[in-house]
Amino acid sequence: MALFEKMQIREASIQDLQETAKLFDEYRLFYKQKSDLAGARKFIEEKIRKQESRIYLLMEG
């Protein structure tokens, strides 16, 4: 079975908030910004609740 066949793409929901915030914080760190997990969580939560962004996650399994 090819690797891509084990992957699933889905839209992030409020239930994915913690994991999505961690990814966003890692993105910030990559661009030499300070870590702010609480700020990332608040930002992502607002975007999801207000439907201002669509965030997609690539999940294994």
C-alpha positions in Angstrom: 0.0 0.0 0.0 1.4 3.4 -1.0 2.0 6.0 1.7 -0.6 8.4 0.3 -3.2 5.7 0.5 -2.8 5.7 4.3 -3.4 9.5 4.5 -6.7 11.4 4.9 -7.2 15.1 4.3 -9.9 16.7 6.4 -11.0 20.2 7.5 -9.9 21.1 11.0 -12.7 21.6 13.5 -12.9 23.0 17.0 -12.1 19.4 18.2 -8.7 19.7 16.5 -7.9 23.0 18.2 -5.0 21.9 20.4 -3.2 20.0 17.6 -3.8 22.7 15.1 -2.5 25.4 17.5 0.7 23.3 18.1 1.2 23.2 14.3 0.7 27.0 14.0 3.1 27.6 16.8 5.7 25.5 15.1 5.1 27.5 11.9 5.8 30.7 13.9 9.0 29.2 15.4 10.2 28.2 11.9 10.0 31.9 10.9 12.0 32.9 14.0 9.0 34.2 16.0 8.6 33.6 19.7 6.6 30.6 20.8 3.1 31.6 21.9 1.0 28.5 22.1 -1.9 30.2 24.0 -1.9 33.0 21.4 -1.9 30.5 18.6 -4.8 28.6 20.2 -6.8 31.7 20.6 -6.1 32.8 17.0 -7.0 29.4 15.5 -10.1 29.1 17.6 -11.3 32.5 16.5 -10.7 31.7 12.8 -12.6 28.4 13.1 -15.5 29.7 15.1 -16.0 32.8 12.8 -15.4 30.6 9.7 -12.7 33.1 8.6 -10.3 30.4 7.5 -10.4 26.9 6.3 -7.6 24.8 7.7 -7.0 21.3 6.4 -5.1 18.6 8.2 -3.3 15.6 6.7 -4.0 12.7 9.0 -2.4 9.3 9.0 -4.8 6.4 8.9 
